[in-house]
């Protein structure tokens, strides 16, 4: 007889064994279990190695390489985050004036316990160890080898050499079994390429400074009296009291906060929100990396130098403690200027990542959010937003930032130091040195993005005017949607941020002094490794903004909640185009965009007039 077109033959024992093995293999490849192992996509795409400069392929990553992965989970009711924020600002709504606890967030927005357990079981069965879920049920961490990772997520891992350093990355997208489709949104930790960098620039005083042997470079003054009073040219470096005076939080005579809003030393006795407090009743945080031993010592030196109250400090590691000290100057700048302009905060928390990778910093951000200990935290770093979009960290981080907003926490981030370009491989403070895009995490709708200005003050450091810093990050996000508060019109008929008409997030939200370019204009005089140093960049602007917000929160009993929907009500859309309660910056530009009356893509709403914003900031949102 014929079998599939072939003549049947008598089977010998050897042929029978071969046929049996063949049938087993065929059954294995055609069994329901094998066919059922189909794969679902996640937000984690293949790493865009083509955008890495000087990258040379080495080969496949060694299977035994130890890796730590972070599996991001899809939040429930994601489309209810902004409506819930609006409800919290609506009188008569049961949520009015409230913020969620972590437990309440988990109930309404976190992945379900069954979903978390399904992911944990999958990872354990795949060969991962140390499988743990975060308190907010948005991520699960695990340890495994490269071989386990490649098998579990149907991906490939390759090694590359970049400028002498060896890194690994996923050259194929990360997938999960279809049983986890709709549960897992991203898989982080598949690369250890450091794309994020700080937005700090080091500066020198113009006095005695030379440029190509031509003598001191004069300050750039774009207008003349009476349009702009002549600023004090000597005001090139600033201590904390100087910033307090310039941004209307202190009087020149006292160089200290105006009448506190607290009747006694107890913050629970809050009585008068119309008066401006220091930040003494508000806890703040800083997302940092590495060993902060010297940073804490430098903060103490800074406090003694400028006669500031001592701030209690807690360092919280969000992963393996790292000995890296290369970022000390950044974390010095963040901690000293934020607490300095606030004059005092109730507590300072450092949430510390093991490295500056998306995955490790995401763990530090999640630690800040799920700990729910602070009312604001700062991130003075960024990267071109297409990198976190492709590796999946954007979708997971946005879930965390959304949770922060619902819990009444306001994240702040530097808008970057590359003008209307995004930070790529170039140095900080150089406009357009990179592709035209915005920086992440500043572009997240649940983050207050902070651009930069050149601040000019009078002899007593009172405010004179500001112009846009030419390297101030800003523009229209290519990946993030605009939040409802950017569509507010005020007394006008058009949205304050015009890109909302196309559904795109505008960056930045606000701006503050960025210090200058090469030579100091309003640089921060801080302590780094025990010695004074002048620094700037939007790494200065962002912590100054957080410290300003800490004063306003303290003045309102820490009841304001997330700042985004509140501050946009202090501006107006076309045809009026004004931002009267901020210091509206109307001079300068960042490459593609120009500072204009009202909102613009260089300085946002303008810089904080702390006293005025504190007095006029609303506690409801127009319905």
C-alpha positions in Angstrom: 0.0 0.0 0.0 1.0 3.7 -0.3 1.6 5.9 2.7 1.7 9.5 1.7 3.0 8.6 -1.7 5.8 6.3 -0.5 5.9 2.5 -0.7 5.6 0.9 2.8 8.5 -1.3 3.8 9.0 -3.8 6.5 10.4 -2.0 9.6 13.5 -3.4 11.3 14.0 -2.9 15.0 16.4 0.0 14.2 13.9 1.5 11.8 11.2 1.1 14.4 13.2 3.0 17.0 14.0 5.7 14.5 10.3 5.9 13.5 9.3 6.0 17.2 11.7 8.9 17.9 10.5 10.7 14.8 6.9 10.4 15.9 7.8 11.7 19.4 9.5 14.7 17.9 6.6 15.3 15.5 4.2 15.0 18.4 6.2 17.4 20.5 6.2 20.0 17.8 2.5 19.6 17.0 1.2 19.0 20.5 -1.4 21.4 21.8 1.0 22.6 24.5 3.7 23.5 22.0 1.3 25.2 19.6 -0.3 27.0 22.6 3.0 28.6 23.5 2.3 31.6 21.3 3.6 35.0 22.2 2.2 38.4 22.9 4.0 41.7 22.3 4.9 44.2 25.1 6.0 47.8 24.9 9.6 46.7 25.0 10.9 46.9 21.4 14.4 45.9 20.1 16.9 48.4 21.4 17.7 50.9 18.7 21.4 50.2 18.5 21.6 52.2 15.2 21.3 55.4 17.3 24.3 54.5 19.5 27.5 56.3 18.4 30.7 54.3 18.1 28.9 51.0 18.9 30.7 47.8 17.7 29.0 44.4 17.9 30.8 41.8 19.9 28.5 38.8 19.7 25.8 37.0 21.8 25.7 37.7 25.5 27.1 34.9 27.5 24.2 32.6 28.7 25.4 32.6 32.3 25.4 36.4 32.6 23.5 37.5 35.7 20.6 39.9 35.0 17.9 41.7 37.0 14.6 42.2 35.2 11.6 44.4 36.0 8.3 43.3 34.6 5.8 46.2 34.3 2.2 45.4 34.9 -0.8 47.0 33.2 -2.7 49.2 35.7 -6.5 48.9 35.9 -8.8 51.7 34.8 -5.9 53.6 33.2 -8.4 55.9 31.5 -9.7 57.0 34.9 -6.5 58.6 36.2 -7.2 62.1 34.9 -10.9 62.1 35.6 -10.1 61.1 39.2 -7.6 64.0 39.5 -10.4 66.3 38.2 -12.8 64.9 40.8 -10.3 65.6 43.5 -10.6 69.3 42.5 -14.4 69.4 42.2 -16.4 70.7 45.2 -19.2 68.4 46.1 -17.5 65.4 44.7 -16.7 62.7 47.3 -13.0 62.9 46.3 -12.8 66.6 46.6 -9.7 67.7 48.6 -8.4 64.2 49.0 -5.5 62.1 47.8 -5.3 58.4 47.5 -3.3 56.2 49.8 -1.2 53.4 48.3 -3.8 50.9 49.3 -6.6 52.9 47.7 -4.5 53.2 44.5 -3.9 49.4 44.4 -7.7 48.8 44.9 -8.7 51.0 41.9 -5.7 51.1 39.7 -3.1 48.5 40.6 -2.9 45.1 38.9 -5.1 42.5 40.6 -3.6 40.1 43.1 -4.4 37.2 40.7 -2.5 39.0 37.9 0.5 39.6 40.1 0.6 36.0 41.2 0.3 34.8 37.5 3.4 36.9 36.6 5.3 35.7 39.7 4.4 32.0 38.9 5.5 32.5 35.3 8.9 33.9 36.3 9.5 31.2 38.9 8.6 28.5 36.5 10.9 30.0 33.9 13.8 29.7 36.3 14.0 33.2 37.9 14.8 33.7 41.5 14.2 36.4 44.1 10.8 37.1 42.5 9.1 40.0 44.4 6.2 42.4 43.7 6.1 46.1 44.5 3.7 47.3 47.1 1.7 49.3 44.4 1.4 46.1 42.3 2.7 47.9 39.2 5.9 45.8 38.8 7.6 42.5 39.6 11.4 42.1 40.0 13.4 38.9 39.5 16.9 37.7 39.0 18.0 35.3 36.3 20.7 34.4 33.7 20.8 35.7 30.2 19.7 32.2 29.0 16.6 32.3 31.2 15.8 35.9 30.1 16.0 35.0 26.4 13.8 31.9 26.8 11.2 33.6 29.0 10.7 36.6 26.9 11.5 35.2 23.4 14.2 37.7 22.8 17.9 37.8 21.9 20.6 39.5 23.9 23.8 40.9 22.3 27.0 42.5 23.5 28.4 45.7 22.1 31.4 47.8 22.8 30.7 51.6 23.1 33.7 53.9 23.6 35.6 51.2 25.3 32.8 50.0 27.6 31.1 46.7 27.1 27.3 46.7 27.3 24.4 44.4 26.4 21.0 45.0 24.9 18.1 43.1 23.4 18.3 42.9 19.7 14.7 41.6 19.4 11.5 42.7 21.1 10.4 41.3 24.5 7.4 39.1 24.4 5.4 37.1 26.9 3.1 34.1 26.6 -0.4 35.1 25.4 -1.7 34.0 28.8 0.0 37.2 30.2 -1.3 39.4 27.3 -2.9 42.5 28.8 -1.1 41.9 32.1 2.5 42.6 31.3 3.1 45.9 29.5 6.9 46.1 29.5 10.1 44.2 30.4 12.9 46.3 31.7 16.5 45.4 32.5 17.2 43.9 29.0 19.9 46.4 28.4 22.5 48.2 30.6 23.1 51.1 28.3 23.1 54.4 30.2 21.0 56.7 28.1 20.0 59.1 31.0 22.3 61.8 32.0 22.2 64.8 34.4 21.4 68.3 33.1 24.2 70.1 35.0 26.7 72.6 33.6 29.7 74.0 35.4 30.3 77.7 35.2 32.9 80.4 36.0 32.6 84.0 37.0 32.9 86.6 34.2 35.2 88.7 36.3 38.7 87.8 35.3 37.4 85.2 32.9 38.8 85.4 29.4 37.5 84.1 26.0 40.1 83.7 23.3 42.3 86.3 25.1 39.7 89.1 24.7 39.1 89.8 28.4 35.9 89.3 30.4 32.8 88.5 28.5 30.0 91.1 29.3 26.6 90.0 30.4 24.0 89.9 27.6 21.4 92.5 28.3 18.7 92.3 25.5 16.9 95.6 26.4 17.6 99.0 27.9 15.9 101.2 30.5 13.1 101.9 31.1 12.0 98.6 29.5 14.4 96.7 31.7 16.1 98.3 34.7 19.9 97.9 34.7 20.7 94.7 36.6 23.5 94.4 39.1 26.4 92.9 37.0 28.0 91.6 40.2 25.1 89.3 40.9 26.6 86.3 39.1 26.5 83.7 41.9 23.7 83.0 44.3 23.3 81.5 47.7 20.0 80.2 49.1 18.8 83.5 50.5 19.6 85.3 47.2 17.3 82.9 45.3 14.6 83.4 48.0 14.8 87.2 47.5 14.8 87.0 43.7 11.8 84.7 43.5 9.8 86.7 46.1 9.9 84.3 49.1 12.0 86.6 51.3 12.7 90.3 51.9 16.1 91.7 51.3 16.3 93.1 54.8 15.6 89.8 56.6 16.8 87.4 53.8 14.4 85.0 55.4 10.9 83.8 54.9 8.0 86.2 55.4 5.5 85.6 58.2 5.1 81.8 58.5 1.6 80.4 58.1 2.0 78.2 61.2 0.8 79.6 64.5 3.1 77.3 66.5 6.0 75.0 65.8 3.5 72.2 65.2 2.6 71.8 61.5 -0.8 70.4 62.5 -1.9 73.8 63.7 -2.1 75.2 60.2 -4.3 78.3 60.2 -3.5 80.9 57.5 -3.0 79.7 53.9 -2.8 83.3 52.6 0.6 83.8 54.4 3.8 82.3 53.0 5.7 79.7 55.0 9.1 78.1 54.6 8.9 74.5 53.5 9.4 73.3 57.0 6.2 71.2 57.1 6.7 69.5 53.7 8.9 66.4 53.0 10.6 66.3 49.6 12.6 63.7 47.7 15.4 63.4 45.2 15.9 60.5 42.7 19.6 59.9 42.8 22.2 57.2 42.0 25.4 55.9 43.6 27.1 56.5 47.0 25.7 59.6 48.7 28.0 59.6 51.7 29.8 62.8 50.7 26.6 64.4 49.4 25.0 64.2 52.9 28.2 65.7 54.4 28.2 68.5 51.8 24.6 69.4 52.6 25.5 69.8 56.3 28.4 72.1 55.2 26.1 74.1 53.0 23.6 74.6 55.8 26.3 75.8 58.2 27.8 78.1 55.5 24.4 79.8 54.9 23.0 79.5 58.4 20.1 77.3 57.3 18.2 75.0 59.6 19.5 71.4 59.6 17.3 69.1 57.5 16.7 65.5 58.5 18.0 63.2 55.7 17.2 59.6 54.9 18.9 57.6 52.1 16.7 54.8 50.7 18.4 52.4 48.3 16.1 51.0 45.6 18.4 48.2 44.6 22.0 47.1 45.2 24.0 49.9 46.8 26.5 51.3 44.3 30.0 52.8 45.1 29.7 55.2 42.2 30.4 58.8 43.2 30.6 60.4 39.7 27.3 62.1 40.2 28.1 63.8 43.5 27.9 67.3 42.1 24.4 66.7 40.7 23.0 65.3 43.9 24.8 68.2 45.8 23.1 70.7 43.6 19.6 69.0 43.9 19.7 68.8 47.7 21.3 72.1 48.5 19.3 74.3 46.2 15.9 72.7 46.8 16.2 72.9 50.6 17.9 76.2 50.3 15.2 78.1 48.5 12.6 76.4 50.7 14.8 77.6 53.7 13.7 74.5 55.5 11.9 71.2 54.8 10.5 68.7 57.2 12.5 65.8 55.7 14.7 65.1 52.7 14.6 61.6 51.2 17.1 60.3 48.6 15.7 57.4 46.6 18.8 55.9 45.2 19.2 53.8 42.1 22.0 51.3 41.4 22.8 52.9 38.0 21.5 55.5 35.6 19.8 53.0 33.4 16.0 53.3 32.7 15.4 50.1 34.7 17.3 51.0 37.8 16.0 54.6 37.9 12.5 53.3 37.4 12.9 51.3 40.6 14.0 54.4 42.5 11.0 56.3 41.2 8.7 53.5 42.2 10.2 53.5 45.7 9.5 57.2 46.0 5.9 56.8 44.9 5.0 53.6 46.7 6.6 54.8 49.9 4.3 57.8 49.8 6.5 59.8 52.2 7.0 63.1 50.3 4.8 65.8 48.6 7.3 66.3 45.8 10.4 64.7 44.3 13.0 65.9 41.8 14.7 64.3 38.8 17.5 66.3 37.3 18.2 64.0 34.4 16.7 63.0 31.1 17.1 61.4 27.7 15.6 61.6 24.3 12.1 60.4 24.8 12.2 57.9 22.0 14.6 55.7 24.0 12.2 55.1 26.9 9.3 54.7 24.4 11.2 51.9 22.6 12.5 50.1 25.7 9.1 50.3 27.4 10.1 52.3 30.5 7.9 55.2 29.4 4.7 53.4 29.8 5.6 51.9 33.1 7.1 55.2 34.5 4.0 57.1 33.4 1.9 54.7 35.5 4.1 55.5 38.5 3.9 59.3 37.9 0.1 59.0 37.5 0.0 57.2 40.9 2.1 60.0 42.4 -0.3 62.6 41.2 -3.3 60.7 42.6 -1.4 60.5 45.9 -0.9 64.2 46.0 2.8 64.0 45.0 4.3 66.4 42.4 7.3 65.1 40.5 9.6 67.7 39.0 12.1 67.1 36.2 14.7 69.1 34.2 13.6 69.8 30.7 17.2 69.3 29.4 20.1 71.5 28.4 20.0 71.1 24.6 17.4 73.7 23.6 14.6 72.4 21.3 16.7 69.2 20.7 16.8 66.3 23.1 19.8 65.2 25.1 21.8 62.6 23.0 25.5 62.3 22.9 26.4 65.9 23.0 27.5 68.1 25.9 25.1 69.9 28.2 24.3 73.6 27.5 24.7 73.3 23.7 21.4 74.2 21.9 20.3 71.9 19.1 23.0 69.3 19.8 20.7 66.4 19.2 17.6 65.4 17.4 14.5 67.7 17.6 12.5 66.1 20.4 11.7 66.6 24.1 13.4 65.0 27.0 11.9 62.3 29.3 10.9 62.1 32.1 10.1 65.8 31.7 7.6 65.0 28.9 5.4 62.8 31.1 2.1 64.6 31.6 2.3 63.8 35.3 5.6 65.5 35.7 6.2 69.3 36.1 8.9 69.9 33.4 11.2 72.8 34.3 13.0 74.9 31.7 15.8 77.4 32.2 16.3 81.1 32.3 19.0 83.7 32.7 18.0 85.6 35.9 18.9 89.3 36.3 18.5 90.9 39.7 19.1 94.3 41.3 21.9 95.1 43.7 19.8 93.8 46.6 19.0 90.6 44.6 15.3 91.6 44.1 13.9 90.5 40.8 14.6 92.5 37.7 13.8 90.3 34.7 14.6 87.0 33.0 15.3 86.0 29.5 15.0 82.4 28.2 18.2 80.4 28.5 19.2 79.4 25.0 19.8 75.8 26.0 16.4 75.5 27.9 14.8 72.2 26.9 11.3 72.5 25.4 9.1 71.7 22.5 6.2 69.4 21.5 6.3 65.8 22.6 6.2 63.2 19.8 5.0 60.4 22.1 3.1 61.8 25.1 -0.5 63.1 25.1 -1.4 66.4 26.6 -3.2 66.4 30.0 -6.5 68.2 30.4 -5.0 71.1 32.3 -2.9 72.2 29.3 -6.1 72.7 27.4 -7.4 75.2 29.9 -8.2 78.5 28.2 -8.5 81.0 31.1 -10.0 84.2 30.0 -9.1 83.4 26.4 -10.8 81.2 23.8 -7.9 79.0 22.8 -6.0 76.4 24.9 -3.1 77.8 26.9 -0.8 75.2 25.2 -1.7 75.1 21.5 -0.3 71.7 20.9 -3.2 70.3 22.9 -5.4 70.8 19.9 -3.4 68.0 18.3 -3.3 66.0 21.5 0.4 66.6 22.1 2.1 67.4 25.4 3.9 70.8 25.6 7.2 71.1 27.4 8.2 72.7 29.8 5.5 73.8 32.4 7.6 76.4 34.2 11.2 77.7 34.3 13.7 79.1 36.7 17.3 80.2 36.7 19.7 77.9 34.9 22.9 79.7 35.8 24.3 80.8 32.4 26.3 79.3 29.6 30.0 78.9 30.2 30.1 82.1 32.3 27.9 82.6 35.3 24.8 84.8 35.2 22.8 83.4 38.1 24.8 80.2 39.0 24.3 78.4 42.3 27.2 78.6 44.7 27.2 75.1 46.2 29.4 72.7 48.1 30.9 69.8 46.2 33.3 67.4 48.0 33.8 70.0 50.7 34.6 72.9 48.4 32.6 75.7 46.7 31.6 75.3 43.1 29.5 77.2 40.6 27.0 75.1 38.7 23.9 75.6 36.6 21.7 74.0 33.9 18.1 72.9 34.2 19.5 70.6 36.9 19.4 73.9 38.9 16.1 75.1 37.6 14.2 71.9 38.6 15.2 71.6 42.3 14.6 75.4 42.7 11.1 74.8 41.4 10.6 71.9 43.8 11.8 73.9 46.7 9.4 76.7 45.7 6.5 74.3 45.6 7.5 73.0 49.0 7.0 76.4 50.5 3.6 76.7 48.8 2.5 73.3 50.0 3.6 74.0 53.6 1.6 77.3 53.4 -1.5 75.3 52.4 -1.1 72.5 54.9 0.1 70.0 52.3 -3.4 69.8 50.9 -2.9 71.2 47.4 -2.1 67.9 45.8 -0.6 67.5 42.3 0.5 70.9 41.0 -0.3 70.5 37.3 -4.1 71.3 37.1 -3.6 74.2 39.6 -0.8 76.2 38.1 -2.3 76.3 34.6 -5.3 78.2 36.0 -2.9 81.2 36.6 -2.5 81.8 32.8 -4.7 82.6 29.8 -4.9 81.4 26.3 -5.3 83.4 23.1 -6.2 86.1 22.4 -5.1 87.4 25.8 -2.0 85.2 26.1 -0.8 86.1 29.6 0.7 84.4 32.6 0.4 87.3 35.1 1.0 85.5 38.4 4.3 83.9 37.3 7.2 85.9 36.1 6.3 85.8 32.4 9.5 85.5 30.3 9.0 87.1 26.9 12.6 87.4 25.6 15.0 84.8 24.1 14.6 81.4 22.6 15.9 77.8 22.5 16.4 77.2 18.8 13.1 76.3 17.2 10.9 78.1 19.7 10.8 81.7 21.2 9.7 83.0 24.6 6.4 84.8 24.2 3.7 86.3 26.4 1.8 83.6 28.2 2.8 80.0 27.7 5.7 79.1 25.4 7.8 76.1 24.6 10.9 77.6 26.2 9.9 78.7 29.6 6.4 77.4 30.0 4.2 79.6 32.2 7.3 81.5 33.4 9.2 81.4 36.7 7.7 81.2 40.2 6.8 84.4 41.9 6.5 82.3 45.1 4.5 84.8 47.2 2.0 85.7 44.4 1.4 82.1 43.3 1.0 81.0 46.9 -1.7 83.7 47.5 -3.6 83.1 44.2 -3.2 79.4 43.5 -6.7 77.8 43.3 -7.8 74.6 45.1 -10.6 73.7 42.5 -10.7 73.2 38.8 -13.3 74.9 36.6 -15.8 72.4 35.4 
